[in-house]
Amino acid sequence: MIELPEAAVLAGQLNKKIKGRIIVKVIAAHSPHKFAWFQGDPKNYQKLLKDKIVKQANSIGGMVEIKIDSANLVFTDGVGLKYHYNDKELPDKHQLLIEFDKSTFLAASIQMYGGILCFEEGKCENKYYLIAKEKPSPISKKFNEKYFNNIISNMNMQNKSVKFFLATEQRMPGLGNGVLQDILFESKIHPKRKIGNLAEIEKGKLFNAIKTVLMKMIEKGGRDTEKDLFGNNGSYITKMSKNTAGKPCPNCGAKIKKENYMGGSIYYCGNCQKIK
């Protein structure tokens, strides 16, 4: 699933490949998918995008936004994007296929669930996109210790788990269940710890880990559990993920645990991340 690091990497790769290119053809909703969400009628996407020039790709939290003349195209966290240099290896199934001049393509395919939003500038209806645009990115200068302390000190948060705090309600756009695993490992905080039970020094470690771990993931081209625009896995080797469950902890050698919690999986070292 696309989270903040992957969105940043994809946006950078898209700018290198499609910025300034002309869209010559658009095929939307080609393969029916029960959990593919479109803004508006996909049949209108061709009219909105055809013959338009790609201006800029940006990452908005865990979403990828492409500005195309007066229209915006946004892919949410469940959409896989892949760039194709010709039509010989295009996927049979896709939810959006864009052909550019020089006969290159961008294919968007949804696995479990995901959204593809195409709209005229200023007319987006997706609340998650709007929230992500409004709040500071965790890797931005505006997301500083003062801002972090303000949201973590909220009285409504004190009886909530650290996972709930980090990964729900878009408090930190783009920070989801995937990237929080290594953030908490670096902080030595158990995912189920209550916010109200964290010492001030632990809150400081959590803030620093959010900044440093996310930047490492971006610098390495994303996580090794996710793919980039060309189908390659990222070079950031996750410490706590589906790839490491049951293996020795890199710090102490204890077995890395996997549990279901809050509708998803958590990975942690019971020795390094004690639940106090």
N, C-alpha and C positions, 0 to 999 in steps of 0.2 A: 504493500500500500504506500502511495506517495505521502511522505511527511515533509516537514520543512527542508531537510537537507536535499532530498531528491528533487523537490520542486525547484530549489535554487540551481541545482546541477542541470536539470532539464531546460530551464529558462536560458542558462548560459549557452548550452549546446544549440538550442533553437535559434538564438541570435546569430550564431556563427553559420548556420545552415540556411535559414529561411528569411532573415531580415533583408528587406528590400526586394524580395521575390514577389511575383505576381501569381495569384491564384487563378487557375484556368478551369478547375472543375471541383465540385463538392458533392459527395454522396453521403447522406445522413440517414441513420436508422436502417442501414442495409440488412443487418442481422437482428431479428427480434430478440429482446432481452427483457425479462420481467422486471429486473431491477436497474434498468438504464433510464435515467431521468434527464429529460431535455427541457430547456426553457423555451417555451413557445412551440410552434409546429416545426419539426425538423425539415419538412418540405420547403420551408422558407429560407433555410440556411444557404442554399445555392444563390438565391437572389441577394442575400446580405453580403456574401463573401466573394462571389465570382468577379473576376477582373479587378479585384482590389489588391493593393500593395501592403505587404506585411511591414509594420512599423517597428514593433518592439515586443519582445517576450519578457515577462516579469514573473517572479514568484510572489504569490500573495498567501502567506501562511503555508499550508500544505497544498495549495492550488497553483496551477500554471495558467497564466493569462497571456494571450496573444492579442496585441492591438493591431487591427487591420483597418486602415483608413478610419471611418467613423463607427466601425463595429468592434466589439470585443468578443473573443472566444475564450472560454474558461473551462479547464478540466479539473474536476475535483479529485479527491485522494484515491478513488478506486479505479481510475482510468489509466491504462497502460498506453504509453506513447512510443511509437517506433518510426524512425526515418528510413525510407527506402530509396536507393539510388536509381531504381528502375522498377518496372512492373512485373518482373519475373518472380519475385518472392513475396508478393503482397499476400496478406492473410486471407483465407476464405471467408472468415467471419470478422466483421468490424462494425462499430457503431458510428464511426465517422472516418471518411477517407478524403483527403485533400490532395489534389494534384497541382503542382506548381509548374511554372515555365521550366524548360529544360527536362521535362518528364521525370521529376522526382516527386516523392509522395510522403505524406505524414498520415499514419494510420493510428486511430484511437480505438482500443478494444477494452471492454469492461469485463472483468473477471466475476467477482461476487456482486458488487454494486458500484455505482458511480454516476456522476452527473456531467453532462456536456451542456454548457450554457452559451448561447450565441444571441447577442443583443446589441442594439444601438447604444452608443455611449450614454451612460447615465440612466439606463432603463433596466438594470438588473433587478430581479425579484428574489434572488437567493439570499436568505438571511445570513448564512455562514460566510458567504463572500463579502457581504456588507460589513459584518462584524470584523472579519480579518483585515479589511481595508481601514477600518477605524482604529483598531488597537495596534500598539507598537509591536513589531516583530521581536521575538526573544533575542535575536542577534543584533538588533539595532541599538544605537546609543540611547534612545529614549527609554529602552527597557533597562533601567539602571536599578541600583539597590533600593533607592527610595521608592520607585514604582513597585518593585517586587515586594518589599516589606509592607507596602500598603495593601496589596491584594492578599498576601499570606496572613496578615493580621486581622482580616475580616472576621468578625465574630461568628458568622455563618459557616466559616471554614474549619473551626477548631475541632469539631467532632468528625470531620471528614478525613478519609485516608489520603496519603500523599499521592497515590495514583489518581484518585478522584480530583484532587486539586490540579494536578498537572495536565490531565488528559481530557477533561470534560468541559463543556460549556464555552469553549473557545477563549478561556482565560489567557492562553498563550497560543496564538494562531500558529498552526502547523506542528505543534508539539503534541504527539499522540502516543498511543500505547507502545509503538515500536521503539521510538528513540528514548522514551523515558526509562527503559530497562537499564541502559548503560549509564544514563545520568544518575540514577539511584545507586547503581553499583559504585560509581566514582565517589558518590557522597556517603557511601556506607549506610544507606537508609533503606529499610525494608519497605516494599510497596504498600503494605497494609498499615504502616505506622500512622497514627493520628497526628494531624497538624498541630493540635494543641499540646502534644507530648514532645515536640521537637525543641531542643535547646537552641538558644540564639546562635551558637557556633555551628550547629547543624544546618540552620537556615542559611547561614553564610556559605557553607560548603555546597548546599543545594543550588544557590544562586550562581556560584562560580562554575559548578559542573554544567548547568544549563548552557552557559556561555561557551565554555571550552569544548565540551563534547559535541555540541552542534557544529561549531566551527571546524573541528577535526573531521567530522562526517562530510561536511561540504568540501573541504580541502582534498579529501580522499576520493571525491567523486561519488559520494553516497555510500550507503551500507552494502555489505556483501550479501545481504538478503534481498536486495532490490536491484532492478535493472535500469540502465540509462537509456538514452534516446536510440542507441545502436544495439541494444539487447545485451550489453555487457553488465556484469555485476559490479557494484561499487567496490572500491579498494579499502574501505574502512572495515576492518575485521571486528565484528560485533563480539562483545564479551558475554552478554546475556541475551540470548535469542534462541530461536528454534534450532540454529546450527550448533549451539553449545549445550543444550539441555542434556543432563546426564553425564557431562564431561567434567573434568577437574576444574575448580575455580583457578584462574590465573594468579590469584594472590596467595591462597592458602592451600589449594589442592583438594578442598572438600567438594563433594558432588553438587553440581549446579541443579537446582530444583525448578520444576515447572508445575504451576498450579493454574486452575481456572479461577478467575476473580473478576467480578464486575463485567461479565459478558465477554471476557477475553483472557488471554494467557498472560501470566507474569512469570519472569525468570529471575532467580536470585540465588545468592549464596547464603545459606542459613547461618554460616559462621561469621562471615564479614558483615552481613546485613541482619543483625539480630532484631527481632520484634520485641521491644521492651515494654 
